[in-house]
Amino acid sequence: QVQLVESGGGLVQPGGSLRLSCTASGIIFSIYRMGWYRQAPGKQRELVARITREGNTNYTDSVKGRFTISRDNAKNTVYLQMNSLKPEDTAVYYCNAVFGATMGWGQGTQVTVSS
């Protein structure tokens, strides 16, 4: 069973930074494609960033140049470094893990960007 636990969310001023962490258990972490998604109130859940087992990354256009996804396989952890945060980044951020037909989601961590 895939278990994912996010941390690092909170309240930050516009232009500020946060680093989210997601630690996995119950899986062979190194073979999973990891991702971050977010869902704002009244909106659909959207992909933010993904990183493959090879380390290849992709980002939604709205966060390119501001967010960086990375992984540390020795720690079973994926990170999302978020810089130059904007109010429109406010959402619950979810960690995701995929390998073939197996998929898991974390419970989410709240990120609020407000002055």
C-alpha contacts under 8 A as a table, 3 or more apart, distances in Angstrom:
res1	aa1	res2	aa2	distance
1	Q	26	G	5.42
1	Q	27	I	7.16
2	V	24	A	7.23
2	V	25	S	6.33
2	V	26	G	5.15
2	V	27	I	5.93
2	V	97	A	7.86
2	V	103	M	7.21
2	V	104	G	5.33
2	V	105	W	7.80
3	Q	24	A	5.62
3	Q	25	S	5.20
3	Q	26	G	6.10
3	Q	27	I	7.97
3	Q	104	G	6.86
3	Q	105	W	7.44
3	Q	106	G	6.94
4	L	22	C	6.30
4	L	23	T	5.70
4	L	24	A	4.60
4	L	25	S	6.62
4	L	95	C	6.80
4	L	96	N	7.61
4	L	104	G	7.25
4	L	105	W	6.29
4	L	106	G	4.57
4	L	107	Q	7.57
5	V	22	C	5.33
5	V	23	T	5.40
5	V	24	A	6.62
5	V	95	C	7.66
5	V	106	G	5.44
5	V	107	Q	6.80
5	V	108	G	7.79
6	E	20	L	6.98
6	E	21	S	5.53
6	E	22	C	4.29
6	E	23	T	6.65
6	E	94	Y	7.28
6	E	95	C	6.64
6	E	106	G	6.43
6	E	107	Q	7.16
6	E	108	G	6.13
6	E	109	T	6.04
7	S	20	L	5.74
7	S	21	S	5.22
7	S	22	C	6.41
7	S	109	T	6.25
8	G	18	L	7.00
8	G	19	R	5.91
8	G	20	L	4.50
8	G	21	S	6.11
8	G	109	T	7.34
9	G	18	L	7.10
9	G	19	R	7.59
9	G	20	L	6.22
9	G	109	T	5.37
9	G	110	Q	5.26
9	G	111	V	4.94
9	G	112	T	7.93
10	G	18	L	7.99
10	G	109	T	7.95
10	G	110	Q	6.08
10	G	111	V	5.03
10	G	112	T	6.09
11	L	111	V	6.18
11	L	112	T	4.74
11	L	113	V	5.94
11	L	114	S	7.22
12	V	16	G	6.02
12	V	17	S	7.15
12	V	18	L	7.61
12	V	111	V	7.84
12	V	112	T	6.29
12	V	113	V	5.01
12	V	114	S	6.38
12	V	115	S	7.90
13	Q	16	G	5.40
13	Q	85	L	7.62
13	Q	113	V	5.51
13	Q	114	S	5.23
13	Q	115	S	5.22
14	P	84	S	6.98
14	P	85	L	5.35
14	P	86	K	5.11
14	P	87	P	6.37
14	P	113	V	5.71
14	P	114	S	5.99
14	P	115	S	6.31
15	G	83	N	7.00
15	G	84	S	4.10
15	G	85	L	4.80
15	G	86	K	6.37
16	G	83	N	6.14
16	G	84	S	5.44
16	G	85	L	5.46
17	S	81	Q	7.51
17	S	82	M	5.38
17	S	83	N	4.39
17	S	84	S	6.22
17	S	85	L	6.18
18	L	81	Q	6.19
18	L	82	M	5.23
18	L	83	N	6.74
19	R	79	Y	6.79
19	R	80	L	5.58
19	R	81	Q	4.40
19	R	82	M	5.90
20	L	79	Y	5.51
20	L	80	L	5.00
20	L	81	Q	6.42
20	L	82	M	7.88
21	S	77	T	6.65
21	S	78	V	5.88
21	S	79	Y	4.58
21	S	80	L	6.56
22	C	77	T	5.37
22	C	78	V	5.25
22	C	79	Y	6.34
22	C	95	C	6.27
22	C	106	G	8.00
23	T	75	K	7.56
23	T	76	N	5.63
23	T	77	T	4.38
23	T	78	V	6.66
24	A	27	I	7.12
24	A	29	F	6.88
24	A	76	N	5.51
24	A	77	T	6.30
25	S	29	F	7.66
25	S	76	N	7.37
28	I	31	I	6.16
28	I	32	Y	7.26
29	F	32	Y	5.56
29	F	73	N	6.55
29	F	76	N	5.72
30	S	53	R	6.02
30	S	73	N	5.53
30	S	76	N	7.54
31	I	53	R	5.38
31	I	99	F	7.01
32	Y	52	T	6.99
32	Y	53	R	5.96
32	Y	97	A	5.98
32	Y	98	V	5.40
32	Y	99	F	5.02
33	R	50	R	7.15
33	R	51	I	5.89
33	R	52	T	4.46
33	R	53	R	5.69
33	R	97	A	5.72
33	R	98	V	5.17
33	R	99	F	6.37
34	M	50	R	5.70
34	M	51	I	5.40
34	M	52	T	6.43
34	M	78	V	7.03
34	M	95	C	7.42
34	M	96	N	5.66
34	M	97	A	4.64
34	M	98	V	6.52
35	G	47	L	7.65
35	G	48	V	7.53
35	G	49	A	5.60
35	G	50	R	4.08
35	G	51	I	6.21
35	G	95	C	5.85
35	G	96	N	4.92
35	G	97	A	6.39
36	W	47	L	6.39
36	W	48	V	5.42
36	W	49	A	5.28
36	W	50	R	6.34
36	W	80	L	7.49
36	W	93	Y	6.72
36	W	94	Y	5.64
36	W	95	C	4.81
36	W	96	N	6.07
37	Y	45	R	6.60
37	Y	46	E	5.43
37	Y	47	L	4.41
37	Y	48	V	4.96
37	Y	49	A	7.01
37	Y	93	Y	5.66
37	Y	94	Y	5.07
37	Y	95	C	6.46
37	Y	96	N	7.37
38	R	45	R	5.47
38	R	46	E	5.50
38	R	47	L	6.61
38	R	48	V	6.62
38	R	91	A	5.80
38	R	92	V	5.41
38	R	93	Y	4.24
38	R	94	Y	5.81
39	Q	43	K	6.28
39	Q	44	Q	6.00
39	Q	45	R	4.30
39	Q	46	E	6.36
39	Q	91	A	5.19
39	Q	92	V	5.33
39	Q	93	Y	6.61
40	A	43	K	5.37
40	A	44	Q	7.32
40	A	45	R	7.38
40	A	90	T	6.45
40	A	91	A	4.20
40	A	92	V	6.35
41	P	91	A	7.12
47	L	50	R	7.84
47	L	59	Y	7.70
47	L	60	T	6.56
48	V	59	Y	5.71
48	V	60	T	5.31
48	V	63	V	7.20
49	A	57	T	7.11
49	A	58	N	5.59
49	A	59	Y	4.34
49	A	60	T	6.41
49	A	68	T	7.90
49	A	69	I	6.44
50	R	57	T	5.50
50	R	58	N	5.44
50	R	59	Y	6.67
50	R	69	I	6.97
51	I	54	E	7.91
51	I	55	G	5.71
51	I	56	N	5.42
51	I	57	T	4.41
51	I	58	N	6.76
51	I	69	I	6.78
51	I	70	S	6.98
51	I	71	R	7.70
52	T	55	G	5.08
52	T	56	N	5.25
52	T	57	T	6.58
53	R	56	N	7.49
55	G	70	S	7.76
55	G	71	R	7.84
57	T	69	I	7.23
59	Y	63	V	6.67
59	Y	64	K	5.99
60	T	63	V	5.90
60	T	64	K	6.55
61	D	64	K	5.32
63	V	66	R	5.39
63	V	67	F	5.62
64	K	67	F	6.21
65	G	68	T	7.81
66	R	82	M	6.15
66	R	83	N	5.11
66	R	84	S	6.08
66	R	85	L	7.71
67	F	80	L	6.70
67	F	81	Q	5.47
67	F	82	M	4.51
67	F	83	N	6.01
68	T	79	Y	7.97
68	T	80	L	5.65
68	T	81	Q	5.06
68	T	82	M	6.67
69	I	78	V	7.25
69	I	79	Y	5.60
69	I	80	L	4.60
69	I	81	Q	6.39
70	S	78	V	5.77
70	S	79	Y	5.26
70	S	80	L	6.64
71	R	76	N	7.81
71	R	77	T	5.82
71	R	78	V	4.22
71	R	79	Y	6.02
72	D	75	K	5.48
72	D	76	N	6.15
72	D	77	T	5.39
72	D	78	V	6.29
73	N	76	N	4.81
73	N	77	T	6.39
74	A	77	T	7.85
82	M	85	L	6.61
85	L	89	D	6.50
85	L	113	V	6.72
86	K	89	D	5.40
86	K	90	T	7.58
86	K	113	V	6.13
87	P	90	T	5.62
87	P	112	T	7.37
87	P	113	V	4.72
87	P	114	S	5.84
88	E	113	V	7.61
89	D	111	V	7.57
89	D	112	T	7.48
89	D	113	V	6.71
90	T	110	Q	7.81
90	T	111	V	5.40
90	T	112	T	4.60
90	T	113	V	5.46
91	A	110	Q	6.10
91	A	111	V	5.54
91	A	112	T	6.65
92	V	108	G	5.79
92	V	109	T	5.39
92	V	110	Q	4.38
92	V	111	V	6.01
93	Y	108	G	5.22
93	Y	109	T	5.27
93	Y	110	Q	6.22
93	Y	111	V	6.97
94	Y	105	W	6.77
94	Y	106	G	5.68
94	Y	107	Q	6.57
94	Y	108	G	4.37
94	Y	109	T	6.64
95	C	105	W	5.74
95	C	106	G	5.12
95	C	107	Q	7.88
95	C	108	G	6.90
96	N	103	M	7.28
96	N	104	G	5.74
96	N	105	W	4.71
96	N	106	G	6.54
97	A	103	M	5.52
97	A	104	G	5.30
97	A	105	W	6.70
98	V	101	A	7.45
98	V	102	T	5.78
98	V	103	M	4.51
98	V	104	G	6.79
99	F	102	T	5.27
99	F	103	M	6.54
100	G	103	M	7.87
